[in-house]
Amino acid sequence: MSDTQPQVAEQGRPRDTDRKTRVHLSTFDRFKFIIFFAIIFMVLVWADMSNNPILSFSDAFKENLNSRWWLLALAAIEIIRQLHFLAAEIVAPYHGAWLKYFSTVDRNLHRLSDWNRYRLSRVIKGVLFICLIAVALGAYYKQTPVTALFLAPKALWSAMPMLAQLAFAVFFILIQFFAMFWFLSKGGIDTYFPDDIRTRFSDVWGQDHVLNRIRENLLFLESPEEIEKHGGYVPGGILLWGPPGTGKTLMAESMAGETGKPFVFVDPGAFNNMFFGVGVLKVKSLFRKLRKLSLRYGGVVAFFDEADSLGNRGISTQQGRYSNSDTSCHGGTYLSEGATALIARKRFGSEKFVANTAMSGGGGGMGTLQALLTEMSGLKKPRGFFNRVVRRTLGLRPKLPPKYRILIVLATNMPEALDEALLRPGRIDRMYRVGYPSKAGRVRTYKGYLDKVSHSLSEDEVDKLATITPYATGATIKDTINEALINVIRDGRTTITFADVIKAKQFKELGPAEDVEYIERERHAVAVHEACHGVMAYLMRHHMSIDLATIEKGSDYLGMVASIPPDDQFTRWRTEYEADILVSLASLAGERMFFDGDNSSGVSGDLESATTVASFMEGHWGMGSTISSHASNRRFEVGAPGGAKGKDDGARELRRALADRIEDNLSSLLAKAEMVLRDNKGKVLSLAHALEIHKTISGEDVVAVMEGGKGPLVDGAPYQSTENVALIERYHEAALIAHKGHEKPAVQIPTFG
């Protein structure tokens, strides 16, 4: 045959549904029951010969033919059945006619629901078991089966002492293991039935884009034929991932409430056990329960909270969260969210670690995760003894298990810790990020929680709250409103005002201020430090708005200037990062300028923030003097001349070159920060004065000082007066002298009526 001729595709093994004849039985299956009946008959013949030594084989054979005729009848029925199978295997029209006209039992049974067929099969199996016991007892007692069945309790009672001793011995040995493993396999799984769940989608606010997708999943769960009749399948798994407090658990609960299906809650530590195998037993027990609930109610929702506890054959996670340990300026609070996240990764490292889960970790022991994977999408093997054994014995094909409507929902804030096999399609078909709500979502969430209490907030104030809390989750908003309510009750009032919510927000973000008082020269130094941040943020950073400024000492800071984005923004630009660096470096530039070249250790956090952002700008984002990526150069050993020593030298050269470029960039921005502060020296001292007087002011108060307007707490008009600014500068000079001499300032801080 020419190589260019098209090859005819080889036909594979035909499907059972495409066959015109019955599937051929093996030789053993063809004759096994005939051989079984023959063995039983010969055993009975030999038994009669042993009881009567003078009885010949032929006489015993003839006697059993007459007395055991029912055994021959069963053998004849089996022969007829096998002849029927043989004809169906050879003659296609015979097989087709049989299926068309005589296989009505299976068709009628399948008209029943899965649950009713399951219960009916249990009843039939029980009746058959009792009949077999009755026949066996009848042969033993030489009575009719019905009579022998009633004589069985008497015989059992007479044999009870011996049976009790044997049972006690076995029970005493095995109960220790069975009881321990049975009790250990319980717990951690709670079932809520439809009437127990009152949560609906209307109770989930700020995540409409995710809810719309989930509604689609539930539509297929309720009406699976909508997709199955077109050859598809119902998505059986959903992963909800995102930051804590965004409503993942509430969303899963609302899914069960909307569908009217049972809701099975799996505790995060349900599969963590000290013994091997207990976790596997729990998985098997869980899915056995899910299958029964699915058959009975037409579907079930199983929710695994904190699914990262299920483990991974090599757990992968990230360490830590951002926390400033400096007891000075709260470095990072005035940065954008992206810059803060970068500092966190830089400080704690973005490397991932791998933990061996062969012992007690990774979901409770060896085999637990594998058992879960198998149950979620393993082989759909026939279930039940009667279905698998008896039907095969009768030459019938075991029935495949019904289509269980089980919706698996996983929730986690660490999706990278989940095993890849767990997330593959077929197990988890859809993954939804439940992120921070948008501004519209935050407005809806604020309104939802405010409607539950008495308040006087207007639409504009609610909109402003949503604006100044850009990364607030549903849990955060709920907690803020509750804290505001506590403040109202503490003051003897019943209605929440806008000021109460702002106060609660500051309390939750900053924590309670420590009840300490600065000495005057230190109070002035902290105020100047924060004023430099505030003025620089007001003048240079337009992608963020100042939320508040304070010099009240907290648990891990002496003062802070916090900023928020006015809009939801998902990209960052070079000019914005440069503005972040300018705000960070403003403290160093300002302290050196206002304190004659001296500066405090409180700028350490600011320098770390600035250096981290500058490093990413120069080495990763193409925002520096070069274009190449430092990460790629390090990964591919660019610049290394070869050899182990050469690699080390090349890496050092790369780091040295990067460090030089970062230093150059920071130096130029520091010079720019010095120039900006020098041109606005009066504004810095004015803002420092407002901070010393009021300790904590809002972003609107900062703007009032800068522009001479009127803020909620500070009147900026006096700071536009040349005489007042001169008094402030005179006070600063006295504070500078006191700083150098470690003494009290000779001039009192001025106040304006």
PATOR-476619 format. One record per residue (C-alpha): residue in three letters; y, z, x. Coordinates in steps of 0.05 Angstrom, whole numbers. Example, Ala and Ser with C-alpha at 12.3 -4.5 7.8 and 13.67 -1.06 7.14 Angstrom:
<nodes>
(ALA,(-90,156,246))
(SER,(-21,143,273))
</nodes>
This chain:
<nodes>
(MET,(0,0,0))
(SER,(68,-18,26))
(ASP,(112,41,47))
(THR,(169,11,6))
(GLN,(130,14,-59))
(PRO,(148,71,-105))
(GLN,(98,126,-105))
(VAL,(69,147,-172))
(ALA,(81,220,-183))
(GLU,(17,260,-182))
(GLN,(1,291,-250))
(GLY,(-4,366,-247))
(ARG,(-49,410,-287))
(PRO,(-34,399,-361))
(ARG,(-3,455,-402))
(ASP,(-47,488,-453))
(THR,(0,465,-508))
(ASP,(-9,393,-486))
(ARG,(-85,393,-485))
(LYS,(-123,355,-538))
(THR,(-187,396,-528))
(ARG,(-201,469,-517))
(VAL,(-200,499,-447))
(HIS,(-270,499,-418))
(LEU,(-304,566,-411))
(SER,(-338,587,-347))
(THR,(-414,592,-344))
(PHE,(-411,668,-343))
(ASP,(-365,670,-404))
(ARG,(-411,621,-440))
(PHE,(-475,662,-434))
(LYS,(-452,734,-421))
(PHE,(-462,759,-492))
(ILE,(-529,724,-500))
(ILE,(-552,757,-436))
(PHE,(-524,824,-460))
(PHE,(-562,820,-527))
(ALA,(-626,800,-490))
(ILE,(-621,859,-443))
(ILE,(-610,907,-502))
(PHE,(-670,877,-539))
(MET,(-716,884,-478))
(VAL,(-693,956,-466))
(LEU,(-711,972,-538))
(VAL,(-780,939,-529))
(TRP,(-794,978,-466))
(ALA,(-771,1042,-499))
(ASP,(-821,1033,-556))
(MET,(-877,1018,-505))
(SER,(-860,1082,-466))
(ASN,(-863,1124,-529))
(ASN,(-930,1094,-550))
(PRO,(-974,1078,-489))
(ILE,(-1027,1041,-531))
(LEU,(-974,994,-558))
(SER,(-978,925,-526))
(PHE,(-918,884,-505))
(SER,(-930,832,-558))
(ASP,(-936,884,-613))
(ALA,(-873,920,-590))
(PHE,(-837,853,-586))
(LYS,(-858,835,-657))
(GLU,(-841,904,-684))
(ASN,(-771,901,-654))
(LEU,(-762,831,-683))
(ASN,(-774,860,-752))
(SER,(-736,926,-743))
(ARG,(-678,901,-700))
(TRP,(-664,838,-738))
(TRP,(-589,852,-738))
(LEU,(-589,845,-663))
(LEU,(-619,776,-670))
(ALA,(-567,760,-723))
(LEU,(-511,779,-674))
(ALA,(-543,735,-621))
(ALA,(-547,677,-671))
(ILE,(-474,686,-688))
(GLU,(-456,685,-614))
(ILE,(-496,621,-604))
(ILE,(-461,588,-663))
(ARG,(-394,611,-634))
(GLN,(-410,582,-566))
(LEU,(-432,516,-598))
(HIS,(-365,515,-634))
(PHE,(-328,526,-568))
(LEU,(-370,472,-534))
(ALA,(-354,422,-589))
(ALA,(-280,440,-585))
(GLU,(-281,429,-510))
(ILE,(-313,360,-515))
(VAL,(-290,329,-581))
(ALA,(-214,326,-588))
(PRO,(-213,309,-663))
(TYR,(-258,369,-678))
(HIS,(-211,416,-640))
(GLY,(-150,387,-674))
(ALA,(-180,393,-743))
(TRP,(-200,466,-729))
(LEU,(-129,483,-708))
(LYS,(-100,448,-768))
(TYR,(-144,474,-824))
(PHE,(-178,538,-801))
(SER,(-131,577,-753))
(THR,(-90,607,-809))
(VAL,(-102,680,-790))
(ASP,(-59,676,-727))
(ARG,(-4,638,-763))
(ASN,(-1,689,-820))
(LEU,(-1,748,-771))
(HIS,(58,719,-733))
(ARG,(99,719,-796))
(LEU,(101,794,-789))
(SER,(153,826,-744))
(ASP,(132,848,-674))
(TRP,(137,921,-694))
(ASN,(93,914,-756))
(ARG,(40,874,-718))
(TYR,(41,928,-665))
(ARG,(29,984,-716))
(LEU,(-24,942,-753))
(SER,(-62,930,-688))
(ARG,(-62,1004,-674))
(VAL,(-93,1019,-742))
(ILE,(-146,965,-734))
(LYS,(-165,989,-665))
(GLY,(-172,1060,-691))
(VAL,(-218,1038,-749))
(LEU,(-262,996,-702))
(PHE,(-268,1055,-654))
(ILE,(-291,1101,-711))
(CYS,(-342,1049,-735))
(LEU,(-372,1042,-666))
(ILE,(-378,1117,-659))
(ALA,(-411,1121,-727))
(VAL,(-463,1068,-709))
(ALA,(-480,1102,-643))
(LEU,(-488,1170,-677))
(GLY,(-531,1139,-731))
(ALA,(-580,1112,-678))
(TYR,(-581,1181,-645))
(TYR,(-592,1223,-708))
(LYS,(-637,1172,-743))
(GLN,(-588,1174,-801))
(THR,(-541,1125,-834))
(PRO,(-476,1115,-795))
(VAL,(-434,1150,-848))
(THR,(-480,1211,-851))
(ALA,(-484,1214,-775))
(LEU,(-409,1214,-771))
(PHE,(-406,1278,-812))
(LEU,(-461,1310,-769))
(ALA,(-422,1298,-705))
(PRO,(-377,1360,-712))
(LYS,(-438,1405,-719))
(ALA,(-469,1377,-655))
(LEU,(-403,1382,-619))
(TRP,(-396,1455,-640))
(SER,(-465,1472,-615))
(ALA,(-451,1439,-548))
(MET,(-382,1471,-543))
(PRO,(-398,1526,-492))
(MET,(-424,1478,-441))
(LEU,(-370,1426,-455))
(ALA,(-317,1480,-452))
(GLN,(-340,1502,-383))
(LEU,(-340,1431,-357))
(ALA,(-273,1416,-389))
(PHE,(-243,1480,-360))
(ALA,(-266,1463,-290))
(VAL,(-238,1393,-294))
(PHE,(-175,1416,-329))
(PHE,(-162,1472,-279))
(ILE,(-166,1423,-221))
(LEU,(-126,1367,-251))
(ILE,(-75,1404,-292))
(GLN,(-38,1425,-229))
(PHE,(-24,1353,-211))
(PHE,(-16,1325,-281))
(ALA,(30,1379,-304))
(MET,(73,1377,-242))
(PHE,(81,1301,-243))
(TRP,(90,1300,-319))
(PHE,(147,1351,-317))
(LEU,(178,1318,-256))
(SER,(177,1250,-291))
(LYS,(218,1277,-349))
(GLY,(292,1287,-353))
(GLY,(352,1245,-333))
(ILE,(343,1197,-392))
(ASP,(379,1208,-458))
(THR,(370,1166,-521))
(TYR,(425,1158,-572))
(PHE,(408,1125,-638))
(PRO,(456,1080,-675))
(ASP,(484,1134,-720))
(ASP,(498,1178,-659))
(ILE,(547,1129,-628))
(ARG,(616,1123,-658))
(THR,(651,1086,-602))
(ARG,(674,1015,-617))
(PHE,(709,960,-578))
(SER,(774,982,-611))
(ASP,(769,1046,-570))
(VAL,(770,1008,-504))
(TRP,(841,990,-484))
(GLY,(869,946,-428))
(GLN,(805,907,-413))
(ASP,(807,852,-466))
(HIS,(786,797,-417))
(VAL,(721,834,-402))
(LEU,(709,853,-475))
(ASN,(714,780,-496))
(ARG,(657,762,-448))
(ILE,(616,822,-470))
(ARG,(623,802,-543))
(GLU,(588,737,-524))
(ASN,(530,775,-494))
(LEU,(523,817,-556))
(LEU,(525,755,-600))
(PHE,(464,729,-564))
(LEU,(431,797,-570))
(GLU,(442,798,-645))
(SER,(424,724,-656))
(PRO,(381,702,-598))
(GLU,(360,638,-634))
(GLU,(431,611,-624))
(ILE,(414,598,-551))
(GLU,(338,598,-551))
(LYS,(332,540,-599))
(HIS,(369,498,-548))
(GLY,(322,517,-492))
(GLY,(362,574,-462))
(TYR,(350,648,-457))
(VAL,(389,710,-475))
(PRO,(425,741,-415))
(GLY,(390,807,-406))
(GLY,(432,842,-352))
(ILE,(506,858,-341))
(LEU,(539,889,-281))
(LEU,(606,925,-292))
(TRP,(640,940,-226))
(GLY,(709,962,-207))
(PRO,(750,1023,-188))
(PRO,(733,1091,-218))
(GLY,(765,1108,-285))
(THR,(774,1036,-310))
(GLY,(729,1046,-371))
(LYS,(661,1020,-349))
(THR,(621,1076,-382))
(LEU,(664,1074,-445))
(MET,(653,999,-448))
(ALA,(578,1005,-445))
(GLU,(579,1059,-499))
(SER,(621,1014,-544))
(MET,(571,958,-535))
(ALA,(516,1002,-564))
(GLY,(563,1023,-620))
(GLU,(582,952,-638))
(THR,(510,926,-640))
(GLY,(481,984,-679))
(LYS,(424,988,-628))
(PRO,(397,1050,-593))
(PHE,(434,1069,-529))
(VAL,(392,1096,-471))
(PHE,(434,1131,-418))
(VAL,(401,1136,-350))
(ASP,(430,1192,-307))
(PRO,(451,1171,-237))
(GLY,(401,1220,-206))
(ALA,(344,1206,-253))
(PHE,(301,1172,-200))
(ASN,(315,1220,-143))
(ASN,(254,1263,-132))
(MET,(222,1300,-74))
(PHE,(153,1270,-86))
(PHE,(131,1198,-76))
(GLY,(111,1164,-140))
(VAL,(150,1206,-189))
(GLY,(207,1156,-190))
(VAL,(158,1100,-205))
(LEU,(129,1141,-263))
(LYS,(200,1150,-290))
(VAL,(214,1075,-286))
(LYS,(149,1059,-322))
(SER,(163,1112,-375))
(LEU,(234,1088,-385))
(PHE,(215,1015,-397))
(ARG,(157,1035,-442))
(LYS,(208,1071,-484))
(LEU,(256,1012,-482))
(ARG,(202,964,-505))
(LYS,(184,1008,-564))
(LEU,(256,1017,-585))
(SER,(268,943,-578))
(LEU,(210,926,-624))
(ARG,(230,978,-675))
(TYR,(305,965,-678))
(GLY,(308,893,-656))
(GLY,(342,909,-590))
(VAL,(364,965,-544))
(VAL,(420,977,-493))
(ALA,(401,1013,-429))
(PHE,(459,1038,-387))
(PHE,(451,1057,-314))
(ASP,(514,1096,-294))
(GLU,(533,1098,-220))
(ALA,(481,1045,-207))
(ASP,(492,1049,-132))
(SER,(447,1111,-134))
(LEU,(389,1064,-148))
(GLY,(391,1049,-75))
(ASN,(381,990,-30))
(ARG,(329,969,19))
(GLY,(385,981,70))
(ILE,(445,1014,36))
(SER,(511,982,51))
(THR,(575,1017,36))
(GLN,(645,1030,63))
(GLN,(670,1096,86))
(GLY,(728,1139,65))
(ARG,(792,1130,27))
(TYR,(863,1133,51))
(SER,(889,1201,66))
(ASN,(947,1219,111))
(SER,(934,1280,152))
(ASP,(1003,1285,181))
(THR,(1045,1343,156))
(SER,(1108,1300,159))
(CYS,(1131,1238,123))
(HIS,(1077,1215,74))
(GLY,(1068,1150,113))
(GLY,(1041,1095,69))
(THR,(1068,1116,1))
(TYR,(1127,1070,8))
(LEU,(1081,1011,27))
(SER,(1054,959,-20))
(GLU,(983,968,-45))
(GLY,(956,914,1))
(ALA,(987,945,63))
(THR,(960,1014,43))
(ALA,(889,986,35))
(LEU,(893,955,104))
(ILE,(914,1021,135))
(ALA,(855,1055,101))
(ARG,(806,1004,129))
(LYS,(838,1009,198))
(ARG,(836,1085,198))
(PHE,(766,1096,173))
(GLY,(735,1030,196))
(SER,(708,974,154))
(GLU,(640,974,188))
(LYS,(581,982,143))
(PHE,(523,1027,156))
(VAL,(450,1018,139))
(ALA,(407,1077,119))
(ASN,(331,1077,118))
(THR,(309,1088,46))
(ALA,(235,1096,61))
(MET,(237,1171,51))
(SER,(281,1209,2))
(GLY,(341,1161,-2))
(GLY,(352,1095,-36))
(GLY,(336,1112,-108))
(GLY,(287,1168,-103))
(GLY,(232,1146,-56))
(MET,(188,1089,-36))
(GLY,(171,1041,-91))
(THR,(222,1064,-143))
(LEU,(270,1007,-133))
(GLN,(212,958,-128))
(ALA,(184,985,-194))
(LEU,(252,976,-226))
(LEU,(257,904,-201))
(THR,(187,889,-228))
(GLU,(201,918,-296))
(MET,(267,881,-303))
(SER,(235,813,-291))
(GLY,(163,816,-272))
(LEU,(103,776,-296))
(LYS,(99,776,-371))
(LYS,(27,799,-371))
(PRO,(-10,814,-436))
(ARG,(-6,886,-457))
(GLY,(-57,931,-492))
(PHE,(-132,941,-482))
(PHE,(-151,905,-547))
(ASN,(-107,847,-530))
(ARG,(-129,839,-458))
(VAL,(-203,858,-462))
(VAL,(-229,852,-534))
(ARG,(-195,785,-548))
(ARG,(-222,756,-484))
(THR,(-290,783,-502))
(LEU,(-286,747,-569))
(GLY,(-264,684,-533))
(LEU,(-193,689,-558))
(ARG,(-132,680,-514))
(PRO,(-94,745,-503))
(LYS,(-27,744,-538))
(LEU,(34,744,-494))
(PRO,(81,803,-503))
(PRO,(137,794,-553))
(LYS,(208,779,-531))
(TYR,(237,847,-520))
(ARG,(312,848,-534))
(ILE,(332,895,-477))
(LEU,(403,892,-450))
(ILE,(409,925,-382))
(VAL,(479,948,-364))
(LEU,(496,973,-294))
(ALA,(561,1006,-275))
(THR,(585,1021,-205))
(ASN,(647,1023,-162))
(MET,(607,1003,-100))
(PRO,(573,937,-117))
(GLU,(560,924,-43))
(ALA,(511,982,-44))
(LEU,(465,947,-94))
(ASP,(404,909,-72))
(GLU,(412,834,-74))
(ALA,(346,826,-111))
(LEU,(373,871,-166))
(LEU,(433,826,-176))
(ARG,(398,759,-177))
(PRO,(400,718,-242))
(GLY,(343,736,-288))
(ARG,(356,810,-276))
(ILE,(432,814,-276))
(ASP,(458,750,-306))
(ARG,(531,767,-311))
(MET,(578,808,-268))
(TYR,(645,830,-293))
(ARG,(699,864,-252))
(VAL,(731,919,-292))
(GLY,(794,925,-251))
(TYR,(861,957,-259))
(PRO,(892,939,-326))
(SER,(949,890,-328))
(LYS,(1017,912,-351))
(ALA,(1001,891,-423))
(GLY,(936,930,-418))
(ARG,(973,992,-392))
(VAL,(1023,987,-449))
(ARG,(966,984,-499))
(THR,(931,1043,-465))
(TYR,(994,1086,-464))
(LYS,(1005,1071,-538))
(GLY,(933,1088,-554))
(TYR,(936,1157,-522))
(LEU,(1007,1171,-545))
(ASP,(986,1157,-617))
(LYS,(939,1216,-613))
(VAL,(996,1265,-598))
(SER,(1066,1278,-623))
(HIS,(1117,1241,-580))
(SER,(1187,1212,-581))
(LEU,(1179,1155,-532))
(SER,(1209,1088,-552))
(GLU,(1178,1019,-541))
(ASP,(1223,1009,-480))
(GLU,(1203,1075,-450))
(VAL,(1129,1059,-458))
(ASP,(1142,991,-426))
(LYS,(1177,1026,-368))
(LEU,(1119,1074,-360))
(ALA,(1072,1015,-354))
(THR,(1117,984,-302))
(ILE,(1123,1044,-257))
(THR,(1047,1058,-258))
(PRO,(1020,991,-232))
(TYR,(951,1016,-212))
(ALA,(939,1066,-267))
(THR,(870,1065,-299))
(GLY,(852,1087,-369))
(ALA,(828,1154,-342))
(THR,(893,1163,-303))
(ILE,(936,1148,-364))
(LYS,(896,1195,-408))
(ASP,(902,1250,-356))
(THR,(977,1239,-349))
(ILE,(990,1243,-424))
(ASN,(947,1306,-427))
(GLU,(986,1338,-370))
(ALA,(1051,1321,-406))
(LEU,(1024,1355,-468))
(ILE,(1007,1417,-427))
(ASN,(1078,1419,-401))
(VAL,(1105,1414,-472))
(ILE,(1061,1470,-498))
(ARG,(1080,1513,-437))
(ASP,(1153,1504,-456))
(GLY,(1139,1523,-529))
(ARG,(1151,1452,-556))
(THR,(1107,1404,-596))
(THR,(1135,1335,-580))
(ILE,(1126,1297,-514))
(THR,(1188,1264,-486))
(PHE,(1196,1211,-432))
(ALA,(1217,1263,-382))
(ASP,(1153,1302,-395))
(VAL,(1111,1242,-378))
(ILE,(1151,1228,-315))
(LYS,(1143,1300,-294))
(ALA,(1068,1297,-307))
(LYS,(1063,1232,-268))
(GLN,(1097,1262,-207))
(PHE,(1054,1324,-212))
(LYS,(990,1283,-213))
(GLU,(1012,1237,-156))
(LEU,(1042,1289,-110))
(GLY,(1007,1353,-130))
(PRO,(1044,1418,-138))
(ALA,(1101,1429,-88))
(GLU,(1090,1487,-41))
(ASP,(1136,1545,-53))
(VAL,(1170,1543,15))
(GLU,(1242,1536,38))
(TYR,(1263,1496,98))
(ILE,(1313,1526,146))
(GLU,(1378,1487,140))
(ARG,(1374,1444,203))
(GLU,(1301,1424,187))
(ARG,(1319,1410,115))
(HIS,(1374,1363,139))
(ALA,(1327,1329,189))
(VAL,(1274,1316,135))
(ALA,(1328,1291,87))
(VAL,(1355,1242,139))
(HIS,(1285,1218,155))
(GLU,(1270,1203,82))
(ALA,(1340,1175,70))
(CYS,(1328,1124,124))
(HIS,(1265,1102,88))
(GLY,(1302,1100,22))
(VAL,(1362,1060,46))
(MET,(1318,1010,83))
(ALA,(1273,1002,22))
(TYR,(1333,991,-23))
(LEU,(1366,940,22))
(MET,(1308,901,52))
(ARG,(1247,906,7))
(HIS,(1258,869,-58))
(HIS,(1184,862,-77))
(MET,(1180,937,-90))
(SER,(1223,986,-128))
(ILE,(1234,1058,-107))
(ASP,(1198,1105,-154))
(LEU,(1220,1172,-127))
(ALA,(1244,1207,-64))
(THR,(1232,1279,-47))
(ILE,(1238,1330,10))
(GLU,(1196,1383,-25))
(LYS,(1137,1401,18))
(GLY,(1069,1383,-9))
(SER,(999,1396,15))
(ASP,(1000,1341,68))
(TYR,(1073,1318,73))
(LEU,(1143,1344,85))
(GLY,(1176,1290,44))
(MET,(1165,1221,18))
(VAL,(1195,1158,-12))
(ALA,(1147,1125,-60))
(SER,(1154,1054,-84))
(ILE,(1120,1012,-137))
(PRO,(1117,937,-151))
(PRO,(1160,917,-211))
(ASP,(1109,864,-231))
(ASP,(1035,851,-224))
(GLN,(1030,811,-160))
(PHE,(966,786,-127))
(THR,(992,753,-63))
(ARG,(1032,780,-5))
(TRP,(1080,742,41))
(ARG,(1103,749,113))
(THR,(1173,770,93))
(GLU,(1144,824,48))
(TYR,(1101,853,104))
(GLU,(1161,850,151))
(ALA,(1200,890,99))
(ASP,(1143,940,97))
(ILE,(1147,947,173))
(LEU,(1222,955,171))
(VAL,(1215,1012,121))
(SER,(1163,1045,165))
(LEU,(1204,1038,229))
(ALA,(1268,1062,194))
(SER,(1248,1135,206))
(LEU,(1243,1125,282))
(ALA,(1306,1083,286))
(GLY,(1344,1132,241))
(GLU,(1323,1196,277))
(ARG,(1341,1166,345))
(MET,(1408,1143,318))
(PHE,(1428,1206,280))
(PHE,(1400,1256,330))
(ASP,(1425,1226,396))
(GLY,(1360,1191,417))
(ASP,(1315,1248,396))
(ASN,(1259,1240,346))
(SER,(1206,1284,314))
(SER,(1130,1277,312))
(GLY,(1137,1263,238))
(VAL,(1144,1188,253))
(SER,(1072,1184,277))
(GLY,(1045,1163,208))
(ASP,(1101,1112,201))
(LEU,(1085,1081,269))
(GLU,(1012,1077,252))
(SER,(1027,1042,187))
(ALA,(1075,993,221))
(THR,(1026,978,278))
(THR,(968,966,231))
(VAL,(1007,917,188))
(ALA,(1035,882,249))
(SER,(965,876,278))
(PHE,(939,840,218))
(MET,(1000,796,215))
(GLU,(992,776,287))
(GLY,(917,771,293))
(HIS,(891,752,224))
(TRP,(942,723,176))
(GLY,(979,673,218))
(MET,(1044,710,209))
(GLY,(1059,720,283))
(SER,(1076,680,344))
(THR,(1006,649,347))
(ILE,(960,617,297))
(SER,(890,633,322))
(SER,(851,689,290))
(HIS,(837,748,335))
(ALA,(774,764,295))
(SER,(746,695,307))
(ASN,(765,697,381))
(ARG,(729,763,389))
(ARG,(668,739,349))
(PHE,(660,675,389))
(GLU,(681,707,456))
(VAL,(737,658,466))
(GLY,(767,668,535))
(ALA,(705,699,566))
(PRO,(685,662,629))
(GLY,(612,680,621))
(GLY,(565,736,641))
(ALA,(566,808,617))
(LYS,(625,826,661))
(GLY,(661,762,641))
(LYS,(653,780,568))
(ASP,(683,848,578))
(ASP,(741,819,618))
(GLY,(753,766,565))
(ALA,(754,818,509))
(ARG,(803,861,548))
(GLU,(848,801,559))
(LEU,(847,784,485))
(ARG,(864,855,466))
(ARG,(919,858,518))
(ALA,(950,793,495))
(LEU,(946,815,422))
(ALA,(976,883,439))
(ASP,(1034,849,476))
(ARG,(1049,805,416))
(ILE,(1046,863,368))
(GLU,(1093,904,413))
(ASP,(1142,847,416))
(ASN,(1142,839,341))
(LEU,(1151,914,329))
(SER,(1206,918,381))
(SER,(1246,862,349))
(LEU,(1237,894,280))
(LEU,(1257,962,307))
(ALA,(1321,932,334))
(LYS,(1334,901,266))
(ALA,(1322,967,232))
(GLU,(1372,1001,279))
(MET,(1424,949,263))
(VAL,(1414,956,187))
(LEU,(1419,1032,190))
(ARG,(1480,1030,236))
(ASP,(1515,985,186))
(ASN,(1497,1032,129))
(LYS,(1506,1100,163))
(GLY,(1547,1128,106))
(LYS,(1495,1108,54))
(VAL,(1440,1143,94))
(LEU,(1479,1208,99))
(SER,(1499,1204,26))
(LEU,(1426,1195,4))
(ALA,(1406,1252,51))
(HIS,(1459,1296,19))
(ALA,(1432,1280,-51))
(LEU,(1362,1298,-28))
(GLU,(1385,1364,2))
(ILE,(1420,1382,-62))
(HIS,(1367,1361,-113))
(LYS,(1304,1359,-69))
(THR,(1270,1307,-113))
(ILE,(1305,1248,-145))
(SER,(1281,1185,-180))
(GLY,(1289,1113,-159))
(GLU,(1346,1105,-208))
(ASP,(1382,1163,-174))
(VAL,(1373,1128,-107))
(VAL,(1405,1065,-136))
(ALA,(1460,1108,-165))
(VAL,(1477,1136,-96))
(MET,(1476,1066,-66))
(GLU,(1518,1033,-119))
(GLY,(1560,1090,-146))
(GLY,(1528,1090,-215))
(LYS,(1500,1146,-255))
(GLY,(1427,1164,-251))
(PRO,(1385,1212,-292))
(LEU,(1399,1268,-243))
(VAL,(1450,1244,-192))
(ASP,(1521,1219,-205))
(GLY,(1534,1167,-151))
(ALA,(1609,1163,-161))
(PRO,(1627,1219,-112))
(TYR,(1590,1183,-57))
(GLN,(1638,1125,-62))
(SER,(1696,1170,-41))
(THR,(1717,1164,32))
(GLU,(1737,1238,33))
(ASN,(1669,1260,8))
(VAL,(1632,1216,58))
(ALA,(1675,1246,113))
(LEU,(1654,1316,90))
(ILE,(1581,1295,92))
(GLU,(1590,1266,162))
(ARG,(1623,1331,185))
(TYR,(1564,1370,158))
(HIS,(1516,1324,195))
(GLU,(1553,1335,260))
(ALA,(1546,1410,250))
(ALA,(1472,1402,234))
(LEU,(1464,1360,298))
(ILE,(1495,1415,340))
(ALA,(1450,1467,306))
(HIS,(1390,1422,319))
(LYS,(1405,1419,393))
(GLY,(1418,1494,397))
(HIS,(1364,1516,350))
(GLU,(1414,1554,308))
(LYS,(1444,1554,239))
(PRO,(1496,1500,223))
(ALA,(1567,1525,226))
(VAL,(1587,1485,164))
(GLN,(1559,1494,95))
(ILE,(1531,1433,59))
(PRO,(1587,1405,15))
(THR,(1579,1402,-61))
(PHE,(1614,1356,-110))
(GLY,(1630,1377,-180))
</nodes>
